[in-house]
Each structure stands twice: as structure tokens, then as C-alpha cells.
Amino acid sequence: MTTEIQEYSATEAALSDLESRFKGVIFEVNKYEGLVTARKARAELRETRVKLEKTRIAIKVPALQRCQLIDSEAKRITAIISSIEDPIDDQIKFEEKRKENERLAAERAEQERLAAEERVRKEAEEAKLAAERAEIALQRAELERAERDRVEAECQARLRIEENERAARRKIEEEERAARLAREAADREAREKREAEEAAAKAERQRQETERFAAEEAARKSRQAEEDRIRAEREALEAAQRQQREAEEAAARERKRKENELLDAHAMLDTFVRNFGHLAQFASVIKAIKSLKEKAA
């Protein structure tokens, strides 16, 4: 292979001789004569390589100087262009930055407005929940009072029934005692009288038992009626509260929708004024928009 660099021709011509004498040679460097021969071969190859490097540097200097001149002139011309371009670029970047700042400010204002609305909504919701909790507590207290009254009424009714039973038992015991005394005087008369008294006592017990069952049934029906009344009142109250809450929520959503529509309309008007307010053909429109906003304020 022939080199394309004329200055390298001498080195290229010497390569064949160097390869034939040294390439792939194994020197006996473990012996003095072999080590000397290897060193001579290395020195000859190094000398050839050093000459090639010196030649490379010598022929490259003019090219490097040309490259340096090219870079220097390009840098100088670029500096002149940049001195003209940079002020224009600064103006563009300043305007872009100003618009970006306006956009960010508008976004921050919108976020603050939404946050304020959210705080107002949460406060109103908390107030409503507090009122609902108070109403529930009042209803619970009323139910507990009604339950205490019912239990007290049942207790009084049970005490009256027990007192009647004790009185009946005392009466029966007195009659039996009188019967036994009379039986001692006359067995037959006492027996007949005792049978009559026992029959009367049995009828009395049956009557008292019937009255007791009737009283218990009446108390149970009264208690059931009271529980049904309380449950019906509670369900009616809950239904009314639910309807009122749904109506308030619907009204709140409608107010919010109208407020958002009004805000969107004002935002569109502000955008129109900001983007086209400098155009003379829109002067009457801009004036009408400002008049409308002043009235709205």
C-alpha cells in the first residue's frame, strides 16, 4: 500500500525492509548477544518512528495555523453578529418573560380565588353539619326522655298489679281463716260455706288475672303506639331534613354555576380588552366593555 502523503514516502519505503528484518522475530533476550541485538532493532525502529513524528509535525504546522486563522475570523465575525442579534434577542426574551409572569400571576390569582371559595364552602358545610348534629342530639334526648317515661309507666302499672294481687291474697287468707273457724262449729255448714267461698275466691282470682292481663295488654299497646308515633315523627323529620338539604345543595350548585358563568364572561372580556384594546376599530366595543364592568362593580 502506497501512502498519499508525499512527505511520508521515505518512511513508507523503509517499512518493507524493517518488516522483513524485525516483524515476528523472537530475540534471545536471555542472552547478552540476543539482548544487544534486540536493543539495536528497537533503537532503529524508534528512530524511524521519531522521524515520522517530526515530519508529521512539520507538515501539520501550516495547516494548524490556517485552522487557527479560520477559527479566529469566525469568532470575530460571530461577535459582530451577536452584538446586533443579542439586543433583539433580549427584547424578545423580555417580552416572553413579561407574558409568562402575567400568565403565572393570573394562575396564582385564580388558585387563590378557588382556595377562598373552597374555604367558604367548607365553613358553610361544617356549620350545617354542626346544626344537624345538634338537631340529632336534641332528637336523641327526646327519645331517651320518652323511653324513660315509658319505663316509669310500666313500672307503676306493674306495682299496682302486684299490690292488687297482694290485697287479693290477704283477703283470701282472711276468708279461709274465717272458714276454718266456722268449720269447727259446723262441718257441713262450714264445708258448704267453704266451697262457696272457694268458688268465689276462684272467680275472684280469675277476674283479677283477667284484669291483670288486660292491664298488661293495654300497657303493651300503649307502648307500641308511642314507639310507632315516635318512629313516624322521626322518619318524617329525617325526610323533611333530607328534602331541605337536597334543595339547599341544588340551590348552592345553581348559584355556583351562575357565578362561574359570570366569572368566565368577565375573564373573556378582560382577555378581549388586553389583546385587542389597542385596535382603533374596537374602540367602541372596548368602551362598552369598560362601562359594563363599571356597572357590574
C-alpha positions, 0 to 999 in steps of 0.5 A, spaced: 500 500 500 502 506 497 501 512 502 498 519 499 502 523 503 508 525 499 512 527 505 511 520 508 514 516 502 521 515 505 518 512 511 513 508 507 519 505 503 523 503 509 517 499 512 518 493 507 525 492 509 524 493 517 518 488 516 522 483 513 528 484 518 524 485 525 516 483 524 515 476 528 522 475 530 523 472 537 530 475 540 534 471 545 533 476 550 536 471 555 542 472 552 547 478 552 548 477 544 540 476 543 539 482 548 544 487 544 541 485 538 534 486 540 536 493 543 539 495 536 532 493 532 528 497 537 533 503 537 532 503 529 525 502 529 524 508 534 528 512 530 524 511 524 518 512 528 521 519 531 522 521 524 515 520 522 513 524 528 517 530 526 515 530 519 508 529 521 509 535 525 512 539 520 507 538 515 501 539 520 504 546 522 501 550 516 495 547 516 494 548 524 495 555 523 490 556 517 485 552 522 487 557 527 486 563 522 479 560 520 477 559 527 479 566 529 475 570 523 469 566 525 469 568 532 470 575 530 465 575 525 460 571 530 461 577 535 459 582 530 453 578 529 451 577 536 452 584 538 446 586 533 442 579 534 443 579 542 439 586 543 433 583 539 434 577 542 433 580 549 427 584 547 424 578 545 426 574 551 423 580 555 417 580 552 416 572 553 418 573 560 413 579 561 407 574 558 409 568 562 409 572 569 402 575 567 400 568 565 403 565 572 400 571 576 393 570 573 394 562 575 396 564 582 390 569 582 385 564 580 388 558 585 387 563 590 380 565 588 378 557 588 382 556 595 377 562 598 371 559 595 373 552 597 374 555 604 367 558 604 364 552 602 367 548 607 365 553 613 358 553 610 358 545 610 361 544 617 356 549 620 350 545 617 353 539 619 354 542 626 346 544 626 344 537 624 348 534 629 345 538 634 338 537 631 340 529 632 342 530 639 336 534 641 332 528 637 336 523 641 334 526 648 327 526 646 327 519 645 331 517 651 326 522 655 320 518 652 323 511 653 324 513 660 317 515 661 315 509 658 319 505 663 316 509 669 309 507 666 310 500 666 313 500 672 307 503 676 302 499 672 306 493 674 306 495 682 299 496 682 298 489 679 302 486 684 299 490 690 292 488 687 294 481 687 297 482 694 290 485 697 287 479 693 291 474 697 290 477 704 283 477 703 283 470 701 287 468 707 282 472 711 276 468 708 279 461 709 281 463 716 274 465 717 272 458 714 276 454 718 273 457 724 266 456 722 268 449 720 269 447 727 262 449 729 259 446 723 262 441 718 257 441 713 255 448 714 262 450 714 264 445 708 258 448 704 260 455 706 267 453 704 266 451 697 262 457 696 267 461 698 272 457 694 268 458 688 268 465 689 275 466 691 276 462 684 272 467 680 275 472 684 282 470 682 280 469 675 277 476 674 283 479 677 288 475 672 283 477 667 284 484 669 291 483 670 292 481 663 288 486 660 292 491 664 298 488 661 295 488 654 293 495 654 300 497 657 303 493 651 299 497 646 300 503 649 307 502 648 307 500 641 303 506 639 308 511 642 314 507 639 310 507 632 308 515 633 315 516 635 318 512 629 313 516 624 315 523 627 322 521 626 322 518 619 318 524 617 323 529 620 329 525 617 325 526 610 323 533 611 331 534 613 333 530 607 328 534 602 331 541 605 338 539 604 337 536 597 334 543 595 339 547 599 345 543 595 341 544 588 340 551 590 348 552 592 350 548 585 345 553 581 348 559 584 355 556 583 354 555 576 351 562 575 357 565 578 362 561 574 358 563 568 359 570 570 366 569 572 368 566 565 364 572 561 368 577 565 375 573 564 373 573 556 372 580 556 378 582 560 382 577 555 378 581 549 380 588 552 388 586 553 389 583 546 385 587 542 384 594 546 389 597 542 385 596 535 382 603 533 376 599 530 374 596 537 374 602 540 367 602 541 366 595 543 372 596 548 368 602 551 362 598 552 366 593 555 369 598 560 362 601 562 359 594 563 364 592 568 363 599 571 356 597 572 357 590 574 362 593 580 
